[in-house]
Amino acid sequence: MKTLKEVACGSTVKVKKLTGEGPVKRRIMDMGITKGVDIYVRKVAPLGDPIEVTVRGYELSLRKADAEMIEVE
């Protein structure tokens, strides 16, 4: 099992599953991150927070804690 937090810069991955509970999961889904969608990891800040990604053609910054809830392949 690999999470978005572990993905290297410049990689594109597919969302397999969202872990996490209620409002947090809802918020991630509201950002367009749902099962089967492709995520391109653009940039990871020097200390790992935040992670900049491109999803469905727009750019997002995710906290490490949120990225950990996104299982990818």
N, C-alpha and C positions, 0 to 999 in steps of 0.2 A: 504494500500500500504506500503510495507516494502522495504527498500533499503539495499544494501550490507553493508553499513556503520553501520547498526543497528544489524547485525547478530553477535551472540555470538561466541567466540572462540570454535573450535572443532565441529562446525555445518557444515552440508552440505546442500546447497540450490540449487534451480534450477532457472536459469535466465528466467524472464518472459518478460522483455522489457528493451530496452536501451533508456533512454531519452538523452538529450544533443544534441548539434548541430555539423554539419559538421566534421571538422578535429578531434575534440575530440572524437566524436562517432566512427569515422573511426579508430582512434588509439586504442580504446578499442576493437573494432572488430578485428583489426589486431593482438591483443594479444590472440585471440582465444575465447574471451568472446562474445558469440552470443546467441540468443534466444534458450532456451531448454537445454543449457549445464549446467552440475553440477559444482558447485564451493565449495571447502572445505576451510573453514576459519581456517588457521593454527595458526596464531598469530596476536595479535593486539598490537602495540607498546603502552607503558604506557600513552602517550598523545593522542593516537588514530591515529597517523600518522607515518609510513605507516601501511597498513593492509597487512599481508602476506597470500596469498591464493594459493591453488593448482587447476589448471585448465587443463583439458586434459593431465594429467600426468606430467605437469611441474609447477615449482613454480614461482610466481609473487609477486611483491610488488606493491600495489596500493595506490595512495594518497586518502585521505578522500574525496576530491572533486570529484575524479573519481568514487569512490565507491558509492557516492550519486546518480550517474546517472544510476546505475544498479538496476533495480527493480527485486526483487526476491520473491520466494514463498517457 
